[in-house]
């Protein structure tokens, strides 16, 4: 991924995440929307992705499962 100013790199676990590279935000894996770390509530430890909300999380799950 490109080095974007302020972009954090996280390692996602259940039910927490670890900060690998500090930053202010991550990008939604589905929409590409910026998600401030304080607002990050949806992610997948299995797929190592962040999501803006439940709709994007569901879309990603279905896509990864081929549904």
C-alpha positions as CSV (number, residue, x, y, z in Angstrom):
1,X,0.0,0.0,0.0
2,X,1.2,3.5,-0.7
3,X,2.8,5.5,2.1
4,X,-0.1,7.9,2.8
5,X,0.6,10.6,5.4
6,X,-1.2,9.7,8.6
7,X,-2.1,6.2,7.5
8,X,-1.7,3.7,10.4
9,X,-0.8,0.1,9.9
10,X,-2.6,-2.3,12.2
11,X,-2.6,-6.0,13.0
12,X,-6.1,-7.0,13.6
13,X,-7.1,-9.5,16.4
14,X,-10.3,-10.4,18.1
15,X,-11.4,-8.3,20.0
16,X,-8.5,-5.8,19.6
17,X,-5.9,-4.5,17.2
18,X,-2.2,-3.7,17.6
19,X,-0.7,-0.7,16.1
20,X,2.3,-1.7,13.9
21,X,2.9,1.8,12.5
22,X,1.3,4.8,14.2
23,X,-1.1,7.1,12.3
24,X,-4.4,8.8,12.6
25,X,-6.5,6.6,10.3
26,X,-6.9,3.4,8.3
27,X,-8.8,2.9,5.0
28,X,-11.9,0.8,4.6
29,X,-11.1,-2.3,2.6
30,X,-14.4,-2.1,0.7
31,X,-15.1,1.6,0.1
32,X,-11.6,3.1,0.6
33,X,-13.1,5.6,3.0
34,X,-10.9,7.1,5.7
35,X,-11.6,5.7,9.2
36,X,-10.1,7.6,12.2
37,X,-8.7,5.2,14.7
38,X,-11.0,6.5,17.4
39,X,-14.0,5.6,15.2
40,X,-12.7,2.1,14.1
41,X,-15.2,-0.5,15.3
42,X,-15.4,-3.0,12.5
43,X,-12.5,-5.2,11.2
44,X,-11.7,-8.8,10.4
45,X,-8.8,-10.6,12.1
46,X,-9.2,-13.4,9.5
47,X,-8.8,-11.1,6.5
48,X,-6.7,-8.4,8.2
49,X,-9.1,-5.6,6.9
50,X,-10.8,-2.6,8.4
51,X,-14.4,-1.6,7.5
52,X,-16.3,1.7,7.8
53,X,-19.4,0.0,9.2
54,X,-21.4,-3.2,9.3
55,X,-22.6,-3.0,5.7
56,X,-19.0,-3.0,4.4
57,X,-18.0,-5.8,6.8
58,X,-20.8,-7.9,5.5
59,X,-20.0,-7.2,1.9
60,X,-16.4,-8.2,2.5
61,X,-17.4,-11.4,4.3
62,X,-19.7,-12.4,1.4
63,X,-17.0,-11.5,-1.2
64,X,-14.4,-13.6,0.6
65,X,-16.7,-16.5,0.9
66,X,-17.7,-16.3,-2.7
67,X,-21.4,-15.6,-1.9
